[in-house]
Amino acid sequence: MIITDASFLPLLGKDAEAVAAFKEIAAYFDTRWPLAVPRQVLVDLTGETGRIHLIATKESLEEHERQMAEQGADETVRTLAQKVTPLAVPGTRRDEFRRVA
């Protein structure tokens, strides 16, 4: 199993709006590409305070890559992503992958 973590820093004063936009994406993903463990939207309280994360647990890297390809072709995903882009500090997006030990 792998854990995917897509995150970004919201613009100052836009954190609630950015969290709501990321939750909307997570909800759509959970209906379109359901997982055994529902996706979570988390906000850092320490370290990079305020960084917003979309966490997902997937069976394999292959499953993740397949979903990413499908999401890239999905018009709704593109529309939802356009809501997040103006709320994020440019250049702060980060994608991380972890293997469950």
MOPAC internal coordinates of N, CA, C and O (Angstrom, degrees):
PM7 1SCF
backbone

  N    0.0000 0     0.00 0     0.00 0    0    0    0
  C    1.4420 1     0.00 0     0.00 0    1    0    0
  C    1.5267 1   108.79 1     0.00 0    2    1    0
  O    1.2310 1   121.49 1   -29.81 1    3    2    1
  N    1.3183 1   114.75 1   150.19 1    3    2    1
  C    1.4541 1   119.76 1   175.58 1    5    3    2
  C    1.5281 1   109.78 1  -127.76 1    6    5    3
  O    1.2310 1   121.44 1   -26.51 1    7    6    5
  N    1.3067 1   114.85 1   153.49 1    7    6    5
  C    1.4543 1   122.44 1   174.96 1    9    7    6
  C    1.5230 1   106.64 1  -111.02 1   10    9    7
  O    1.2310 1   120.33 1   -55.39 1   11   10    9
  N    1.3300 1   116.98 1   124.61 1   11   10    9
  C    1.4602 1   120.52 1   175.47 1   13   11   10
  C    1.5228 1   107.99 1  -103.03 1   14   13   11
  O    1.2310 1   121.48 1   -36.15 1   15   14   13
  N    1.3268 1   114.78 1   143.85 1   15   14   13
  C    1.4638 1   121.52 1  -176.86 1   17   15   14
  C    1.5210 1   108.09 1  -138.19 1   18   17   15
  O    1.2310 1   120.44 1   -76.55 1   19   18   17
  N    1.3238 1   116.76 1   103.45 1   19   18   17
  C    1.4696 1   122.37 1   175.37 1   21   19   18
  C    1.5275 1   106.29 1  -101.79 1   22   21   19
  O    1.2310 1   120.35 1   -52.01 1   23   22   21
  N    1.3459 1   116.94 1   127.99 1   23   22   21
  C    1.4590 1   118.35 1  -175.54 1   25   23   22
  C    1.5237 1   111.25 1  -144.31 1   26   25   23
  O    1.2310 1   121.67 1   -15.98 1   27   26   25
  N    1.3450 1   114.41 1   164.02 1   27   26   25
  C    1.4570 1   121.79 1   175.65 1   29   27   26
  C    1.5168 1   109.08 1  -159.56 1   30   29   27
  O    1.2310 1   120.74 1   -16.94 1   31   30   29
  N    1.3242 1   116.19 1   163.06 1   31   30   29
  C    1.4588 1   122.08 1   173.19 1   33   31   30
  C    1.5130 1   108.87 1   -96.71 1   34   33   31
  O    1.2310 1   120.00 1   -50.92 1   35   34   33
  N    1.3334 1   117.60 1   129.08 1   35   34   33
  C    1.4651 1   119.43 1   178.01 1   37   35   34
  C    1.5248 1   110.88 1   -78.27 1   38   37   35
  O    1.2310 1   120.95 1   -24.36 1   39   38   37
  N    1.3176 1   115.78 1   155.64 1   39   38   37
  C    1.4554 1   120.93 1   173.26 1   41   39   38
  C    1.5253 1   109.50 1   -63.12 1   42   41   39
  O    1.2310 1   120.65 1   -28.38 1   43   42   41
  N    1.3080 1   116.36 1   151.62 1   43   42   41
  C    1.4542 1   121.83 1   179.41 1   45   43   42
  C    1.5294 1   110.20 1   -55.25 1   46   45   43
  O    1.2310 1   121.04 1   -52.64 1   47   46   45
  N    1.3271 1   115.62 1   127.36 1   47   46   45
  C    1.4574 1   121.17 1   178.93 1   49   47   46
  C    1.5176 1   114.69 1    82.54 1   50   49   47
  O    1.2310 1   119.88 1   179.36 1   51   50   49
  N    1.3270 1   117.83 1    -0.64 1   51   50   49
  C    1.4687 1   121.62 1  -178.27 1   53   51   50
  C    1.5243 1   112.39 1  -110.97 1   54   53   51
  O    1.2310 1   120.23 1  -168.30 1   55   54   53
  N    1.3352 1   117.16 1    11.70 1   55   54   53
  C    1.4573 1   119.59 1  -173.61 1   57   55   54
  C    1.5314 1   113.40 1   -63.35 1   58   57   55
  O    1.2310 1   119.24 1   136.53 1   59   58   57
  N    1.3137 1   119.05 1   -43.47 1   59   58   57
  C    1.4758 1   120.31 1  -179.77 1   61   59   58
  C    1.5209 1   110.99 1   -65.12 1   62   61   59
  O    1.2310 1   120.61 1   139.29 1   63   62   61
  N    1.3129 1   116.44 1   -40.71 1   63   62   61
  C    1.4652 1   121.05 1   178.19 1   65   63   62
  C    1.5326 1   110.79 1   -65.75 1   66   65   63
  O    1.2310 1   120.65 1   140.86 1   67   66   65
  N    1.3389 1   116.36 1   -39.14 1   67   66   65
  C    1.4659 1   120.55 1   179.56 1   69   67   66
  C    1.5253 1   111.11 1   -68.62 1   70   69   67
  O    1.2310 1   119.84 1   139.14 1   71   70   69
  N    1.3297 1   117.91 1   -40.86 1   71   70   69
  C    1.4661 1   121.17 1   177.26 1   73   71   70
  C    1.5261 1   109.58 1   -61.31 1   74   73   71
  O    1.2310 1   120.32 1   135.71 1   75   74   73
  N    1.3258 1   116.99 1   -44.29 1   75   74   73
  C    1.4704 1   120.75 1   179.56 1   77   75   74
  C    1.5294 1   111.01 1   -61.28 1   78   77   75
  O    1.2310 1   120.29 1   139.44 1   79   78   77
  N    1.3356 1   117.05 1   -40.56 1   79   78   77
  C    1.4663 1   120.82 1   179.32 1   81   79   78
  C    1.5253 1   110.80 1   -66.20 1   82   81   79
  O    1.2310 1   119.94 1   138.80 1   83   82   81
  N    1.3482 1   117.72 1   -41.20 1   83   82   81
  C    1.4672 1   120.98 1   179.26 1   85   83   82
  C    1.5327 1   109.90 1   -67.83 1   86   85   83
  O    1.2310 1   119.97 1   143.17 1   87   86   85
  N    1.3390 1   117.66 1   -36.83 1   87   86   85
  C    1.4673 1   120.24 1   177.02 1   89   87   86
  C    1.5238 1   111.24 1   -64.78 1   90   89   87
  O    1.2310 1   120.52 1   144.61 1   91   90   89
  N    1.3161 1   116.62 1   -35.39 1   91   90   89
  C    1.4618 1   120.64 1   177.36 1   93   91   90
  C    1.5328 1   110.15 1   -64.68 1   94   93   91
  O    1.2310 1   120.57 1   138.91 1   95   94   93
  N    1.3260 1   116.51 1   -41.09 1   95   94   93
  C    1.4700 1   120.64 1   176.69 1   97   95   94
  C    1.5227 1   109.80 1   -63.48 1   98   97   95
  O    1.2310 1   120.20 1   133.11 1   99   98   97
  N    1.3359 1   117.23 1   -46.89 1   99   98   97
  C    1.4684 1   121.29 1  -179.52 1  101   99   98
  C    1.5224 1   111.00 1   -59.31 1  102  101   99
  O    1.2310 1   120.15 1   137.63 1  103  102  101
  N    1.3189 1   117.31 1   -42.37 1  103  102  101
  C    1.4678 1   120.74 1   179.56 1  105  103  102
  C    1.5229 1   111.20 1   -63.49 1  106  105  103
  O    1.2310 1   120.32 1   137.93 1  107  106  105
  N    1.3277 1   117.00 1   -42.07 1  107  106  105
  C    1.4629 1   119.79 1   178.29 1  109  107  106
  C    1.5268 1   110.30 1   -64.87 1  110  109  107
  O    1.2310 1   120.48 1   134.50 1  111  110  109
  N    1.3378 1   116.68 1   -45.50 1  111  110  109
  C    1.4626 1   120.14 1   178.68 1  113  111  110
  C    1.5289 1   110.84 1   -58.49 1  114  113  111
  O    1.2310 1   120.19 1   138.60 1  115  114  113
  N    1.3414 1   117.23 1   -41.40 1  115  114  113
  C    1.4640 1   120.34 1  -178.08 1  117  115  114
  C    1.5237 1   112.52 1   -66.97 1  118  117  115
  O    1.2310 1   119.62 1   153.56 1  119  118  117
  N    1.3305 1   118.33 1   -26.44 1  119  118  117
  C    1.4621 1   119.52 1   176.07 1  121  119  118
  C    1.5276 1   111.03 1   -85.12 1  122  121  119
  O    1.2310 1   120.29 1   142.18 1  123  122  121
  N    1.3276 1   117.05 1   -37.82 1  123  122  121
  C    1.4754 1   121.83 1  -176.34 1  125  123  122
  C    1.5331 1   112.35 1   -82.62 1  126  125  123
  O    1.2310 1   120.37 1   139.47 1  127  126  125
  N    1.3439 1   116.90 1   -40.53 1  127  126  125
  C    1.4691 1   123.23 1  -179.94 1  129  127  126
  C    1.5205 1   108.91 1  -130.26 1  130  129  127
  O    1.2310 1   120.08 1  -107.32 1  131  130  129
  N    1.3401 1   117.46 1    72.68 1  131  130  129
  C    1.4715 1   119.39 1  -176.18 1  133  131  130
  C    1.5275 1   112.01 1   -64.68 1  134  133  131
  O    1.2310 1   121.55 1   -32.88 1  135  134  133
  N    1.3325 1   114.64 1   147.12 1  135  134  133
  C    1.4655 1   122.28 1   177.90 1  137  135  134
  C    1.5227 1   108.74 1  -121.08 1  138  137  135
  O    1.2310 1   120.59 1   -18.48 1  139  138  137
  N    1.3343 1   116.47 1   161.52 1  139  138  137
  C    1.4697 1   120.57 1   177.90 1  141  139  138
  C    1.5291 1   110.64 1   -61.12 1  142  141  139
  O    1.2310 1   120.55 1   142.47 1  143  142  141
  N    1.3306 1   116.55 1   -37.53 1  143  142  141
  C    1.4634 1   122.59 1   176.55 1  145  143  142
  C    1.5253 1   106.82 1  -110.63 1  146  145  143
  O    1.2310 1   119.29 1   -61.52 1  147  146  145
  N    1.3272 1   118.95 1   118.48 1  147  146  145
  C    1.4741 1   119.79 1  -178.91 1  149  147  146
  C    1.5362 1   112.01 1   -57.98 1  150  149  147
  O    1.2310 1   120.85 1   -31.18 1  151  150  149
  N    1.3084 1   115.97 1   148.82 1  151  150  149
  C    1.4566 1   121.42 1   177.61 1  153  151  150
  C    1.5259 1   109.96 1   -63.65 1  154  153  151
  O    1.2310 1   121.41 1   -27.80 1  155  154  153
  N    1.3335 1   114.91 1   152.20 1  155  154  153
  C    1.4558 1   121.09 1   178.97 1  157  155  154
  C    1.5182 1   109.96 1  -125.11 1  158  157  155
  O    1.2310 1   120.55 1   -35.72 1  159  158  157
  N    1.3244 1   116.55 1   144.28 1  159  158  157
  C    1.4549 1   122.17 1   170.99 1  161  159  158
  C    1.5218 1   105.93 1  -108.64 1  162  161  159
  O    1.2310 1   120.83 1   -57.86 1  163  162  161
  N    1.3328 1   116.01 1   122.14 1  163  162  161
  C    1.4592 1   122.35 1  -177.24 1  165  163  162
  C    1.5237 1   109.57 1  -122.92 1  166  165  163
  O    1.2310 1   120.90 1   -25.05 1  167  166  165
  N    1.3357 1   115.88 1   154.95 1  167  166  165
  C    1.4640 1   121.88 1   176.99 1  169  167  166
  C    1.5235 1   107.70 1  -126.22 1  170  169  167
  O    1.2310 1   120.51 1   -50.32 1  171  170  169
  N    1.3454 1   116.63 1   129.68 1  171  170  169
  C    1.4598 1   121.42 1   178.58 1  173  171  170
  C    1.5209 1   111.11 1   -65.34 1  174  173  171
  O    1.2310 1   121.09 1   -45.56 1  175  174  173
  N    1.3300 1   115.53 1   134.44 1  175  174  173
  C    1.4621 1   121.67 1   173.87 1  177  175  174
  C    1.5196 1   111.03 1  -102.91 1  178  177  175
  O    1.2310 1   120.65 1   160.82 1  179  178  177
  N    1.3398 1   116.36 1   -19.18 1  179  178  177
  C    1.4678 1   121.78 1   177.39 1  181  179  178
  C    1.5200 1   107.89 1  -130.85 1  182  181  179
  O    1.2310 1   120.56 1    -5.65 1  183  182  181
  N    1.3157 1   116.53 1   174.35 1  183  182  181
  C    1.4706 1   119.64 1  -179.01 1  185  183  182
  C    1.5104 1   109.31 1    68.70 1  186  185  183
  O    1.2310 1   120.07 1    60.70 1  187  186  185
  N    1.3157 1   117.48 1  -119.30 1  187  186  185
  C    1.4621 1   121.76 1   176.63 1  189  187  186
  C    1.5267 1   108.00 1   -83.29 1  190  189  187
  O    1.2310 1   120.87 1  -103.66 1  191  190  189
  N    1.2951 1   115.94 1    76.34 1  191  190  189
  C    1.4650 1   122.33 1  -175.36 1  193  191  190
  C    1.5252 1   110.71 1   -52.10 1  194  193  191
  O    1.2310 1   121.53 1   -51.80 1  195  194  193
  N    1.3339 1   114.68 1   128.20 1  195  194  193
  C    1.4543 1   120.31 1   177.99 1  197  195  194
  C    1.5146 1   114.83 1    94.65 1  198  197  195
  O    1.2310 1   119.62 1   168.80 1  199  198  197
  N    1.3457 1   118.34 1   -11.20 1  199  198  197
  C    1.4740 1   120.21 1   178.09 1  201  199  198
  C    1.5181 1   108.27 1   -60.62 1  202  201  199
  O    1.2310 1   120.60 1   -47.79 1  203  202  201
  N    1.3250 1   116.47 1   132.21 1  203  202  201
  C    1.4627 1   122.93 1  -177.21 1  205  203  202
  C    1.5255 1   108.50 1  -102.41 1  206  205  203
  O    1.2310 1   120.77 1   -48.50 1  207  206  205
  N    1.3370 1   116.13 1   131.50 1  207  206  205
  C    1.4648 1   122.83 1  -176.03 1  209  207  206
  C    1.5259 1   110.68 1  -119.18 1  210  209  207
  O    1.2310 1   120.61 1   -37.60 1  211  210  209
  N    1.3217 1   116.44 1   142.40 1  211  210  209
  C    1.4639 1   123.14 1   167.86 1  213  211  210
  C    1.5231 1   105.76 1  -112.98 1  214  213  211
  O    1.2310 1   120.72 1   -69.96 1  215  214  213
  N    1.3350 1   116.23 1   110.04 1  215  214  213
  C    1.4607 1   123.09 1  -174.49 1  217  215  214
  C    1.5295 1   109.01 1  -104.54 1  218  217  215
  O    1.2310 1   120.93 1   -44.99 1  219  218  217
  N    1.3336 1   115.83 1   135.01 1  219  218  217
  C    1.4678 1   120.65 1   177.42 1  221  219  218
  C    1.5254 1   108.98 1  -140.21 1  222  221  219
  O    1.2310 1   120.81 1   -38.15 1  223  222  221
  N    1.3245 1   116.05 1   141.85 1  223  222  221
  C    1.4662 1   122.60 1   175.91 1  225  223  222
  C    1.5192 1   107.56 1  -106.47 1  226  225  223
  O    1.2310 1   120.98 1   -57.87 1  227  226  225
  N    1.3267 1   115.73 1   122.13 1  227  226  225
  C    1.4734 1   120.50 1  -177.28 1  229  227  226
  C    1.5195 1   110.12 1  -124.69 1  230  229  227
  O    1.2310 1   121.33 1   -25.18 1  231  230  229
  N    1.3170 1   115.06 1   154.82 1  231  230  229
  C    1.4626 1   120.72 1  -176.86 1  233  231  230
  C    1.5290 1   112.93 1   -64.54 1  234  233  231
  O    1.2310 1   120.35 1   144.83 1  235  234  233
  N    1.3383 1   116.93 1   -35.17 1  235  234  233
  C    1.4652 1   119.65 1  -175.59 1  237  235  234
  C    1.5231 1   110.19 1  -159.42 1  238  237  235
  O    1.2310 1   121.25 1   -13.71 1  239  238  237
  N    1.3123 1   115.22 1   166.29 1  239  238  237
  C    1.4557 1   120.73 1   175.29 1  241  239  238
  C    1.5284 1   109.97 1   -65.81 1  242  241  239
  O    1.2310 1   120.35 1   146.86 1  243  242  241
  N    1.3260 1   116.93 1   -33.14 1  243  242  241
  C    1.4616 1   121.26 1   177.43 1  245  243  242
  C    1.5287 1   110.95 1   -62.09 1  246  245  243
  O    1.2310 1   120.49 1   137.65 1  247  246  245
  N    1.3294 1   116.66 1   -42.35 1  247  246  245
  C    1.4681 1   120.53 1   177.30 1  249  247  246
  C    1.5269 1   109.91 1   -61.35 1  250  249  247
  O    1.2310 1   120.75 1   136.61 1  251  250  249
  N    1.3313 1   116.16 1   -43.39 1  251  250  249
  C    1.4695 1   120.29 1   179.06 1  253  251  250
  C    1.5307 1   110.62 1   -60.98 1  254  253  251
  O    1.2310 1   120.16 1   132.95 1  255  254  253
  N    1.3187 1   117.30 1   -47.05 1  255  254  253
  C    1.4651 1   121.16 1  -178.62 1  257  255  254
  C    1.5256 1   111.39 1   -63.03 1  258  257  255
  O    1.2310 1   120.03 1   141.40 1  259  258  257
  N    1.3378 1   117.54 1   -38.60 1  259  258  257
  C    1.4635 1   121.08 1   177.77 1  261  259  258
  C    1.5248 1   110.40 1   -63.89 1  262  261  259
  O    1.2310 1   120.62 1   134.09 1  263  262  261
  N    1.3290 1   116.41 1   -45.91 1  263  262  261
  C    1.4622 1   119.87 1   179.18 1  265  263  262
  C    1.5295 1   111.32 1   -63.77 1  266  265  263
  O    1.2310 1   120.14 1   140.36 1  267  266  265
  N    1.3326 1   117.34 1   -39.64 1  267  266  265
  C    1.4629 1   120.10 1   179.25 1  269  267  266
  C    1.5299 1   110.98 1   -61.92 1  270  269  267
  O    1.2310 1   120.45 1   139.67 1  271  270  269
  N    1.3288 1   116.74 1   -40.33 1  271  270  269
  C    1.4644 1   120.11 1   178.35 1  273  271  270
  C    1.5287 1   110.70 1   -64.11 1  274  273  271
  O    1.2310 1   120.50 1   136.94 1  275  274  273
  N    1.3275 1   116.65 1   -43.06 1  275  274  273
  C    1.4676 1   120.64 1   178.53 1  277  275  274
  C    1.5270 1   111.20 1   -66.44 1  278  277  275
  O    1.2310 1   120.36 1   139.95 1  279  278  277
  N    1.3225 1   116.91 1   -40.05 1  279  278  277
  C    1.4630 1   120.78 1   179.38 1  281  279  278
  C    1.5266 1   111.33 1   -65.19 1  282  281  279
  O    1.2310 1   120.47 1   144.37 1  283  282  281
  N    1.3305 1   116.71 1   -35.63 1  283  282  281
  C    1.4601 1   120.80 1   178.39 1  285  283  282
  C    1.5163 1   112.50 1   -63.82 1  286  285  283
  O    1.2310 1   120.26 1   153.28 1  287  286  285
  N    1.3263 1   117.11 1   -26.72 1  287  286  285
  C    1.4633 1   121.64 1  -179.48 1  289  287  286
  C    1.5308 1   112.48 1   -95.86 1  290  289  287
  O    1.2310 1   119.95 1   179.60 1  291  290  289
  N    1.3258 1   117.70 1    -0.40 1  291  290  289
  C    1.4599 1   122.53 1  -174.62 1  293  291  290
  C    1.5317 1   110.07 1   -93.73 1  294  293  291
  O    1.2310 1   120.39 1   -60.54 1  295  294  293
  N    1.3215 1   116.86 1   119.46 1  295  294  293
  C    1.4632 1   121.88 1  -176.98 1  297  295  294
  C    1.5370 1   111.81 1   -64.25 1  298  297  295
  O    1.2310 1   120.06 1   143.93 1  299  298  297
  N    1.3147 1   117.49 1   -36.07 1  299  298  297
  C    1.4675 1   120.38 1   179.38 1  301  299  298
  C    1.5195 1   110.69 1   -64.11 1  302  301  299
  O    1.2310 1   120.19 1   139.84 1  303  302  301
  N    1.3193 1   117.24 1   -40.16 1  303  302  301
  C    1.4698 1   120.73 1   177.89 1  305  303  302
  C    1.5251 1   109.89 1   -60.82 1  306  305  303
  O    1.2310 1   120.43 1   135.43 1  307  306  305
  N    1.3151 1   116.78 1   -44.57 1  307  306  305
  C    1.4772 1   120.18 1   179.62 1  309  307  306
  C    1.5269 1   110.72 1   -61.99 1  310  309  307
  O    1.2310 1   120.24 1   139.14 1  311  310  309
  N    1.3194 1   117.15 1   -40.86 1  311  310  309
  C    1.4676 1   121.10 1   178.82 1  313  311  310
  C    1.5269 1   110.82 1   -64.63 1  314  313  311
  O    1.2310 1   120.33 1   135.62 1  315  314  313
  N    1.3314 1   116.98 1   -44.38 1  315  314  313
  C    1.4600 1   120.48 1   179.37 1  317  315  314
  C    1.5262 1   111.38 1   -65.89 1  318  317  315
  O    1.2310 1   120.09 1   141.56 1  319  318  317
  N    1.3240 1   117.44 1   -38.44 1  319  318  317
  C    1.4655 1   121.11 1   178.70 1  321  319  318
  C    1.5259 1   110.93 1   -63.74 1  322  321  319
  O    1.2310 1   120.28 1   146.06 1  323  322  321
  N    1.3196 1   117.06 1   -33.94 1  323  322  321
  C    1.4655 1   120.60 1   178.84 1  325  323  322
  C    1.5272 1   111.69 1   -65.72 1  326  325  323
  O    1.2310 1   120.06 1   157.42 1  327  326  325
  N    1.3279 1   117.49 1   -22.58 1  327  326  325
  C    1.4643 1   120.46 1   175.96 1  329  327  326
  C    1.5287 1   111.15 1   -73.84 1  330  329  327
  O    1.2310 1   120.37 1   147.61 1  331  330  329
  N    1.3365 1   116.89 1   -32.39 1  331  330  329
  C    1.4633 1   121.82 1  -177.17 1  333  331  330
  C    1.5254 1   111.44 1   -80.23 1  334  333  331
  O    1.2310 1   119.97 1   139.87 1  335  334  333
  N    1.3088 1   117.66 1   -40.13 1  335  334  333
  C    1.4637 1   122.25 1  -172.89 1  337  335  334
  C    1.5317 1   113.65 1   -50.60 1  338  337  335
  O    1.2310 1   118.10 1   131.17 1  339  338  337
  N    1.3368 1   121.23 1   -48.83 1  339  338  337
  C    1.4584 1   119.35 1  -178.91 1  341  339  338
  C    1.5334 1   114.12 1   -72.43 1  342  341  339
  O    1.2310 1   120.02 1   173.45 1  343  342  341
  N    1.3351 1   117.56 1    -6.55 1  343  342  341
  C    1.4622 1   121.50 1  -179.54 1  345  343  342
  C    1.5249 1   112.51 1   -97.29 1  346  345  343
  O    1.2310 1   120.19 1   173.69 1  347  346  345
  N    1.3385 1   117.23 1    -6.31 1  347  346  345
  C    1.4637 1   122.41 1  -173.96 1  349  347  346
  C    1.5225 1   111.32 1  -103.49 1  350  349  347
  O    1.2310 1   121.26 1   -34.62 1  351  350  349
  N    1.3306 1   115.20 1   145.38 1  351  350  349
  C    1.4572 1   120.78 1   171.28 1  353  351  350
  C    1.5284 1   106.45 1   -67.08 1  354  353  351
  O    1.2310 1   119.45 1   -55.17 1  355  354  353
  N    1.3369 1   118.66 1   124.83 1  355  354  353
  C    1.4698 1   120.95 1  -178.77 1  357  355  354
  C    1.5319 1   111.66 1   -55.47 1  358  357  355
  O    1.2310 1   121.19 1   -42.92 1  359  358  357
  N    1.3314 1   115.33 1   137.08 1  359  358  357
  C    1.4583 1   121.62 1   176.31 1  361  359  358
  C    1.5144 1   115.59 1    81.52 1  362  361  359
  O    1.2310 1   119.50 1  -173.35 1  363  362  361
  N    1.3498 1   118.56 1     6.65 1  363  362  361
  C    1.4664 1   119.47 1  -177.82 1  365  363  362
  C    1.5229 1   113.83 1  -100.94 1  366  365  363
  O    1.2310 1   119.89 1  -179.35 1  367  366  365
  N    1.3182 1   117.82 1     0.65 1  367  366  365
  C    1.4652 1   119.23 1   179.40 1  369  367  366
  C    1.5234 1   109.25 1   -68.45 1  370  369  367
  O    1.2310 1   121.35 1   -40.07 1  371  370  369
  N    1.3313 1   115.02 1   139.93 1  371  370  369
  C    1.4547 1   120.77 1  -179.25 1  373  371  370
  C    1.5198 1   108.13 1  -143.17 1  374  373  371
  O    1.2310 1   120.39 1   -43.51 1  375  374  373
  N    1.3348 1   116.86 1   136.49 1  375  374  373
  C    1.4610 1   122.85 1   175.01 1  377  375  374
  C    1.5207 1   107.67 1  -119.11 1  378  377  375
  O    1.2310 1   120.61 1   -55.55 1  379  378  377
  N    1.3265 1   116.44 1   124.45 1  379  378  377
  C    1.4588 1   121.83 1  -179.83 1  381  379  378
  C    1.5164 1   109.27 1  -127.23 1  382  381  379
  O    1.2310 1   121.14 1   -29.89 1  383  382  381
  N    1.3332 1   115.42 1   150.11 1  383  382  381
  C    1.4498 1   122.07 1  -179.91 1  385  383  382
  C    1.5271 1   108.05 1  -130.03 1  386  385  383
  O    1.2310 1   120.68 1   -42.99 1  387  386  385
  N    1.3234 1   116.31 1   137.01 1  387  386  385
  C    1.4490 1   122.16 1   177.57 1  389  387  386
  C    1.5279 1   108.55 1  -131.11 1  390  389  387
  O    1.2310 1   121.27 1   -35.87 1  391  390  389
  N    1.3274 1   115.18 1   144.13 1  391  390  389
  C    1.4657 1   121.27 1   175.98 1  393  391  390
  C    1.5115 1   108.51 1   -97.12 1  394  393  391
  O    1.2310 1   120.57 1   -45.59 1  395  394  393
  N    1.3223 1   116.52 1   134.41 1  395  394  393
  C    1.4627 1   120.57 1   176.54 1  397  395  394
  C    1.5177 1   107.79 1   -72.93 1  398  397  395
  O    1.2310 1   120.83 1   -55.33 1  399  398  397
  N    1.3266 1   116.03 1   124.67 1  399  398  397
  C    1.4872 1   120.80 1  -177.70 1  401  399  398
  C    1.5066 1   111.16 1   -84.28 1  402  401  399
  O    1.2310 1   120.10 1   180.00 1  403  402  401

